[in-house]
Amino acid sequence: MSDSLAAQEMDRLVATHGKAGAHRTLDLILDELSVVALAALAHDWREFWARPKQLPPDGEWRSWGFLAARAFGKTRAVAEHINSEVEAGRARSVGLCAQNEDKTVELQVENLIKFAPPWFRPEYVPSALTLVWPNGATANVRTPEAPGPIRGGNHEIAWLSEIQSWPTATREEAYANFLFATRIGYAHTIWDATPKKRHPILLSLLARSAAEPTKHVVVRGTIREASRHLAVGVIDDLEREWAGTSRGKEELGGEMLDDDDGALVKQVTLDDNRRHKPANFSRKAIGIDPAVTTRGGSDRTGISVAGLGTDDRLYVLADLSGKHDATKWALLTLETYVNEGCDLVVVETNKGGNLLVQNLRAVAKDIGLKIEVVDEKWRPHRVAGTVFVREIFSRGEKSDRARPLATAYERGRVSHVIGVDLVALEDILTTWKPEPGQRSPDPLEALVHVAGELLGLSQDRIDPSVGFKGIVEMGRKVIAPAGRGSLPLSGGGGRGGRI
């Protein structure tokens, strides 16, 4: 299928006149048009502006979905189609649903208004959560956070937006209720999403399309397909930043990834255990795994902030990891310690030794704080103006050190706080394999340190008593009365044979 007429014309003008010349030529062409003609051209979506992938399927279909990259043009395509169907009288009742009520208004209601032609622009009635078109057709705002009312609808079209971000606890019920509520007329379900690894609803939609591809149509696409509509260099910058990562593959490439069976944590585990930030915590701490340098290709400094809830669950509050120089990571740590009300900084000294605490102490002095290094006997408490620091020296394979954290995730003891940007950290957790000899990323090491402190996970510390346990046990047996666990002499003989 060919590209849109607008795209074809722009390509022709650029090839003939260059980019600057193409804009000048286009301005001259548009200046010749009347205001009415310009308005008509601006809203000639199907014939002039839409890319083929943005147009509805041919034939009789029941669902039409976009599982594509960010900026692909999913929202525009759906809004244009719904406005057209309502204006034609084929849809009198529309159901709208994004991840919450505010997003439903922002993503769906506002774009339906924005992309409607001037002669058929709907109005939103906030008190009724209803969008009303000039011909009396309506669209009702719904939210998956309250799935019950959804089932009472009666729609020709349901538009389900950003499905990958619907709340985990209620998403399946909300989705099922919309299927029941979209039952009159041609009963079309239209949905859009950015791919998200192992998402159950997206997987079921893909499976349904695979079984009946003309009845349940799925459109796939990358961000580069919308390059004409984005600023010059934006895509190149994004690809440089996220190349090779799960986030890049999903949000830029539109790929639906599978979990790696060997990965430390499964995506479904992260999603199922997300929680809102609690009002109260028993403790808060920061884990640091500093990089040696900030040169290109060097490690990132891992900085992980977490809290232990009153429910004995670890809440990951922030991932502040990055290529920070010594002053920056120390200042970032100290400011976070004060602002978050933390009681301890756990810092790995494998790479920097005593220099790491010296660095913290120097920066702390400049901002009026004092560093106090504590040992394992220290009991958690806070003192105004004092930052408590525990040094740890990690031993053994990194893969072994990460396994207690993986177990804590599997047992549902770790929650990522809803609304916090932990995408980069989650990318590591769901792709890194804990294999012998495998080097683990510093953001993960920082999380291992703070989780070990707050959840009491093994930190691979040497227990000096281990070497004496056998001696103590033997001593008990030596002093035990004869006949009650006393040790036999190796020689035996007929002279008692026991001590």
C-alpha positions in Angstrom: 0.0 0.0 0.0 1.2 3.5 -0.8 1.9 6.2 1.8 -0.5 9.1 2.4 -0.9 11.8 -0.4 0.5 14.4 2.0 3.6 12.2 2.5 4.0 11.5 -1.1 3.8 15.2 -2.0 6.3 16.2 0.6 8.7 13.5 -0.5 8.4 14.8 -4.1 8.9 18.4 -3.0 11.9 17.6 -0.9 13.5 15.6 -3.7 13.0 18.5 -6.1 13.7 21.5 -3.9 15.4 20.3 -0.7 13.8 20.6 2.7 13.9 24.4 3.0 12.7 24.8 -0.6 9.9 22.2 -0.1 8.6 24.3 2.8 8.6 27.5 0.8 6.9 25.8 -2.1 4.3 24.3 0.1 3.6 27.6 1.7 3.0 29.2 -1.7 0.6 26.4 -2.6 -1.4 26.7 0.7 -1.6 30.5 0.4 -3.6 30.0 -2.8 -6.4 28.1 -0.9 -9.4 29.7 0.8 -10.0 29.3 4.5 -12.8 26.8 3.7 -10.5 24.8 1.5 -7.8 24.8 4.1 -10.2 23.6 6.7 -11.4 20.8 4.5 -7.9 19.8 3.6 -6.9 19.7 7.3 -9.7 17.3 8.0 -9.3 15.1 5.0 -7.8 12.3 7.1 -8.6 9.2 5.0 -7.5 10.6 1.5 -4.8 13.0 2.4 -3.1 12.5 5.8 -3.5 8.9 7.0 -0.8 6.3 6.5 -2.3 2.9 5.3 -1.7 1.3 8.7 -3.8 4.0 10.3 -6.9 3.2 8.3 -9.6 0.7 9.5 -9.5 -2.8 8.1 -11.5 -3.8 5.1 -14.4 -6.3 5.4 -16.3 -7.4 8.4 -14.1 -7.3 11.5 -14.9 -7.3 15.2 -11.7 -5.9 16.7 -9.0 -3.6 15.5 -5.9 -3.1 17.6 -2.6 -1.2 17.5 0.3 -2.9 19.2 3.0 -0.4 18.1 5.8 1.9 19.2 5.4 5.2 20.9 4.5 8.1 18.6 3.3 5.7 15.9 0.0 7.6 15.6 -2.3 5.2 17.3 -4.4 7.7 19.1 -4.9 9.9 16.1 -6.0 7.0 13.9 -8.6 5.8 16.4 -10.0 9.3 17.2 -10.4 10.0 13.5 -12.2 6.8 12.9 -14.6 7.2 15.8 -15.5 10.7 14.8 -16.2 9.6 11.3 -18.4 6.7 12.4 -20.4 8.9 14.7 -20.9 11.6 12.1 -22.0 8.9 9.6 -24.6 7.7 12.2 -23.1 4.2 12.5 -22.2 4.7 16.2 -24.5 6.3 18.7 -22.9 5.0 21.8 -19.1 4.7 22.5 -17.3 3.4 25.5 -14.0 5.0 26.4 -11.4 3.6 28.8 -7.7 4.3 29.5 -5.7 3.4 32.7 -7.7 5.8 34.9 -10.3 8.5 34.6 -7.9 11.4 34.1 -6.0 9.6 31.4 -9.3 8.7 29.7 -10.2 12.3 29.5 -6.7 13.4 28.4 -6.0 10.6 25.9 -9.4 10.0 24.5 -11.9 12.7 25.2 -9.5 15.6 24.4 -8.3 14.0 21.2 -11.8 13.2 20.0 -12.5 16.9 20.3 -9.1 18.0 18.9 -9.4 15.9 15.7 -13.1 16.4 15.1 -13.9 18.7 12.1 -15.2 22.2 13.0 -18.7 21.4 11.8 -19.0 18.3 14.0 -17.1 19.0 17.2 -18.3 17.3 20.4 -18.6 18.8 23.8 -17.5 17.2 27.1 -19.8 17.3 30.1 -17.6 16.6 33.1 -20.4 16.2 35.6 -21.8 13.3 33.6 -18.4 12.0 32.4 -19.9 12.1 28.9 -18.9 13.4 25.5 -21.8 14.6 23.3 -21.6 15.1 19.5 -23.9 17.5 17.6 -26.1 14.6 16.4 -26.8 13.4 20.0 -24.3 10.5 20.0 -22.4 10.0 23.2 -19.2 8.6 24.6 -19.0 7.5 28.2 -15.8 7.8 30.3 -14.9 4.7 32.2 -11.9 3.5 34.2 -10.5 0.1 34.8 -9.9 1.1 38.4 -13.7 0.7 38.9 -14.7 -2.1 36.5 -18.2 -2.7 37.8 -20.0 0.2 36.0 -18.4 -0.8 32.7 -20.6 -3.9 32.3 -23.8 -1.8 32.4 -22.9 -0.1 29.1 -24.4 -0.8 25.7 -22.0 0.3 22.9 -21.4 0.0 19.2 -17.8 0.9 19.7 -15.5 0.5 22.7 -12.1 2.2 22.6 -9.6 0.7 25.1 -6.5 2.8 25.3 -3.0 2.2 26.7 -4.0 -1.3 27.9 -0.4 -2.0 28.9 -0.8 0.5 31.7 -4.1 -0.6 33.2 -3.9 -1.4 36.9 -2.9 -5.0 37.4 -5.5 -5.9 40.0 -8.6 -5.0 37.9 -7.5 -5.0 34.3 -8.8 -8.5 33.4 -12.3 -7.7 34.9 -12.4 -4.3 33.2 -11.5 -5.8 29.8 -14.0 -8.6 30.2 -16.8 -6.2 31.1 -16.1 -4.1 28.0 -16.5 -7.2 25.9 -20.0 -7.8 27.5 -20.9 -4.1 27.1 -20.0 -3.8 23.4 -22.9 -5.7 22.0 -25.1 -3.6 19.7 -24.7 -2.6 16.0 -21.5 -3.9 14.6 -20.0 -4.2 18.1 -16.5 -3.1 17.3 -13.7 -3.1 19.9 -10.8 -0.9 19.1 -7.7 -0.9 21.3 -4.2 0.5 21.4 -1.1 -0.3 23.5 2.7 -0.2 23.5 4.1 -3.7 23.8 4.8 -4.9 27.3 6.5 -8.2 28.0 4.2 -11.1 29.0 1.2 -8.8 29.4 -1.8 -11.3 29.8 -4.4 -9.2 27.9 -2.0 -8.3 25.1 -1.0 -12.0 24.7 -4.7 -13.0 24.5 -5.4 -10.3 21.9 -2.4 -11.5 19.8 -3.6 -15.2 20.2 -7.1 -14.2 19.1 -5.7 -12.4 16.0 -3.5 -15.4 15.1 -6.5 -17.6 15.1 -8.8 -15.2 13.1 -6.6 -12.6 11.5 -9.3 -10.9 9.4 -11.8 -10.8 12.1 -9.4 -9.6 14.8 -6.9 -7.3 13.1 -3.7 -6.2 14.8 -1.5 -3.5 13.5 2.2 -3.5 14.3 4.7 -0.7 13.7 7.8 1.2 14.8 8.5 4.8 15.7 10.4 5.3 12.5 7.1 4.9 10.5 6.1 8.3 12.0 9.4 10.0 11.4 7.9 12.7 9.2 5.9 14.0 12.2 8.7 14.1 14.7 11.5 16.7 15.1 14.8 16.0 13.3 17.2 13.9 15.3 14.6 12.8 18.0 14.5 9.2 16.8 18.3 8.9 16.5 18.7 10.3 20.0 16.2 7.8 21.4 17.8 4.9 19.6 21.2 5.8 20.9 19.9 6.0 24.5 17.8 2.8 24.4 19.5 0.6 21.7 19.5 -3.1 22.7 17.4 -2.7 25.8 13.9 -4.1 26.4 12.5 -0.6 26.7 14.0 0.3 23.3 12.7 -2.9 21.6 9.2 -2.3 23.0 8.7 1.5 22.9 10.7 2.2 19.8 10.6 -1.0 17.8 7.1 -2.1 18.9 8.3 -5.6 19.7 6.4 -7.9 22.0 9.1 -9.6 24.0 9.0 -12.9 25.9 10.5 -13.5 29.3 13.8 -15.3 29.3 13.5 -18.4 31.4 16.9 -17.7 32.9 16.2 -14.1 33.9 16.5 -13.1 37.5 12.8 -11.9 37.8 9.8 -12.4 35.6 7.9 -9.4 34.3 4.6 -10.9 35.5 6.1 -11.0 39.0 6.9 -7.3 38.9 3.5 -6.4 37.6 1.5 -8.5 40.0 3.3 -7.0 43.0 3.2 -3.3 42.2 1.8 -1.2 45.0 1.2 2.4 45.8 3.7 4.0 48.2 2.5 3.4 51.7 2.0 6.3 54.2 4.4 4.8 56.7 7.6 2.8 56.7 9.5 0.9 59.4 12.8 1.9 57.8 14.3 3.4 54.7 17.8 2.9 53.3 20.0 3.5 50.3 22.2 1.0 48.6 25.3 2.1 46.6 27.6 0.3 44.3 30.0 3.0 43.0 31.7 3.0 39.6 35.4 3.5 39.5 35.4 6.1 36.7 32.8 8.0 34.7 34.6 7.5 31.3 32.7 6.3 28.3 32.1 2.6 28.5 32.6 2.6 32.3 30.1 1.2 34.8 27.2 3.2 36.1 27.1 4.0 39.8 24.2 2.0 41.2 22.0 3.9 43.7 18.9 2.2 44.9 16.4 3.7 47.5 14.0 1.4 49.3 11.8 1.2 52.3 10.6 -1.5 54.6 6.8 -1.2 55.0 4.9 -1.9 58.2 3.6 -5.0 56.2 7.2 -6.3 56.1 7.3 -5.8 52.4 10.3 -4.1 50.6 9.2 -1.1 48.5 11.6 0.1 45.8 11.3 3.9 45.9 13.8 5.1 43.4 16.6 4.0 41.0 19.1 7.0 40.9 21.8 5.1 39.1 23.8 6.8 36.4 27.3 7.8 35.2 27.9 10.1 38.2 31.3 11.5 39.2 32.3 11.0 42.8 30.9 14.4 44.0 27.6 13.9 42.2 26.8 10.4 43.5 27.8 11.4 47.0 25.6 14.6 46.9 22.7 12.7 45.4 22.9 10.1 48.1 23.1 12.5 51.0 20.3 14.7 49.7 18.1 11.6 49.2 19.0 10.4 52.7 17.7 13.6 54.2 14.7 14.2 52.0 13.4 10.6 52.2 14.1 10.2 55.9 16.5 7.3 55.6 18.4 5.7 58.4 21.3 4.0 56.7 23.5 4.0 53.6 24.9 0.7 52.6 28.0 1.1 50.4 30.0 -1.7 48.7 33.7 -1.1 49.2 35.1 -3.8 46.8 36.2 -1.2 44.2 37.0 1.9 46.2 37.8 0.8 49.7 38.0 3.5 52.3 38.0 6.2 49.6 34.2 5.8 49.2 33.4 6.8 52.8 36.1 9.5 52.6 34.3 10.9 49.6 30.9 10.8 51.4 32.5 12.5 54.4 34.0 15.3 52.4 30.8 16.1 50.5 28.8 15.8 53.8 31.0 18.4 55.5 30.3 20.9 52.7 26.6 20.7 53.3 26.6 20.5 57.1 26.2 16.8 57.6 28.3 14.3 59.6 29.1 10.7 58.5 29.2 8.0 61.1 30.3 4.5 60.0 28.5 1.7 61.9 28.9 -2.0 62.2 26.4 -4.9 62.3 25.7 -4.3 66.0 24.3 -0.8 65.2 20.5 -0.6 65.8 18.5 1.5 63.2 17.7 5.0 64.4 18.0 8.5 63.0 19.9 11.5 64.3 19.5 15.0 62.9 22.5 16.0 60.9 24.1 12.5 60.9 24.2 10.1 58.1 24.9 6.5 59.2 26.9 4.4 56.7 27.6 0.7 56.7 30.5 -0.6 54.6 30.2 -4.1 53.1 32.7 -6.1 51.1 30.8 -8.6 48.9 32.3 -12.0 48.5 31.6 -14.9 46.1 29.9 -15.0 42.7 27.6 -12.0 41.9 25.1 -14.5 40.6 24.9 -16.1 44.0 24.6 -12.8 45.8 21.6 -11.9 43.6 19.6 -15.1 44.2 18.2 -14.2 47.7 16.8 -11.0 46.1 15.3 -13.1 43.3 13.7 -15.4 45.9 12.2 -12.4 47.7 10.6 -11.2 44.4 9.2 -14.7 43.8 7.7 -14.8 47.3 6.0 -11.5 46.7 8.1 -9.6 49.3 9.2 -6.9 46.9 7.0 -4.2 45.4 7.9 -1.5 42.8 6.1 1.7 43.7 3.4 2.7 41.2 4.3 6.0 39.5 8.0 5.7 40.0 10.3 5.4 36.9 12.0 2.1 37.4 12.0 1.0 33.8 15.8 0.8 33.5 16.0 -1.2 36.6 13.2 -3.5 35.5 15.0 -4.0 32.2 18.0 -5.3 34.1 15.9 -7.5 36.4 14.0 -9.2 33.6 17.0 -9.7 31.2 20.1 -10.3 33.3 20.9 -14.0 33.9 22.5 -15.0 37.2 25.1 -17.4 35.8 28.5 -18.2 37.3 31.1 -15.7 36.2 28.4 -13.3 34.8 29.1 -9.7 35.8 26.0 -8.0 37.3 25.1 -4.4 36.6 25.8 -1.9 39.3 22.1 -0.8 39.7 21.2 -4.4 40.5 24.1 -4.6 43.0 22.9 -1.5 44.7 19.4 -3.0 45.0 20.9 -6.3 46.4 22.7 -4.3 49.1 19.7 -2.3 50.3 17.3 -5.3 50.0 19.8 -7.4 52.0 19.9 -4.8 54.8 16.1 -4.2 55.0 14.9 -7.8 54.4 17.8 -9.4 56.3 18.9 -11.3 53.2 22.3 -13.0 53.1 25.1 -10.5 52.4 27.8 -13.2 52.2 29.5 -12.0 55.3 32.1 -14.2 56.9 30.8 -15.9 60.1 34.0 -16.5 62.2 32.2 -19.0 64.4 31.7 -21.4 61.5 35.2 -22.8 61.9 34.7 -23.6 65.5 31.3 -25.3 65.3 32.8 -28.8 64.9 35.1 -28.3 67.8 32.3 -27.2 70.1 30.2 -30.2 69.0 33.1 -32.5 69.7 33.6 -31.0 73.1 30.0 -31.7 74.0 30.4 -35.3 73.1 33.7 -35.6 75.0 32.2 -34.5 78.2 29.0 -36.5 77.8 28.5 -39.4 80.3 29.6 -42.8 79.1 26.9 -44.7 77.2 25.2 -41.4 76.3 26.8 -40.3 73.1 30.5 -40.7 74.2 33.0 -41.2 71.5 34.6 -44.6 70.8 38.4 -44.9 70.7 39.7 -45.7 67.3 41.6 -48.7 68.7 38.6 -50.3 70.5 40.2 -53.3 72.4 39.0 -55.0 75.5 39.8 -52.2 77.9 36.6 -50.3 77.9 37.1 -48.7 74.5 35.4 -45.4 75.5 36.4 -42.1 77.0 
